[in-house]
Amino acid sequence: MSVGTIHGVGLGPGDPDLMSLRAHRLLSNARHVAYFRKAGRTGQARAIIDGLLPPDVIEFAMEYPVTTEIPLSDPRYNQLLSGFYADCAGHLRGLANRGEDVVVLSEGDPFFYGSFMHLYTRLKDEVPIQVVPAITGMSAAWTATGIPITWGDDVLTVLMGTMSAKDLTERMKTTDALVVMKIGRNIDKIRAALVAAGKYDDAWLIEYASMPGQTVQRLSEAAGRITPYFSIIVVHGQGRRP
């Protein structure tokens, strides 16, 4: 029996129209599809492709054992997630070894801060894996502002809001253009870092980029708001141009 292939499929930022033709083709012919989600939720990846799957597809929902319930610094966080990814990889490995192809959904691009990467590293030397790249959420976010993110020799830096206030501030100071992800409960720390770096007045907050409910506004105009999970902050570069 031939071994099946695991397809890590990037779905793009959220609008199904921004999905690649290859991704659409794989989804339309999928026999097995796997996706991550928070327990009790549909999952954003699954919601994006609603209506695109064959009626007889077999779904495998991979539910995170922890998201924000305990801090990243807690040793249990990595322990729980490591075991979770190992179990998920084992299930997918079993399907592939039985000759089944599996489509694993990934929001944005699979190799850009995606959970699929943790499956990829556990499976890449054992079963065939193909990765379908996609438009990232940050690309949709800066496009939504209607302003180019970089010019000429501008340096673009992508930061995670989970970083320390000191590290955020130092890196913000040394870049021309900026993207900040994983905002959520880190918003106050990010605001303070932007102020300290002298970039607060130039920052934009984009929520649900390319998805229903998209909002685009200056970060300074969103003071006091609770930002949803699908939020990105951008600061545009102002570099060399003709």
ABEGO torsion letter per residue (X at the ends): XBBBBBBBBBAEAGBAAABBAAAAAAAAABABBBBBBBBGBAEAAAAAABGABBAABBBBBBBBABBAABBAABAAAAAAAAAAAAAAAAAAAAAAAAGBBBBBBBBEBAABGBAAAAAAAAAAAABBBBBBBBBBAAAAAAAAAGBBABBEABBBBBBBAABBAAAAAAAAAABABBBBBGBEAAAAAAAAAAAAAGAAAABBBBBGBGBBGBBBBBAAAABGBBBBABBBBBBBBABBBX
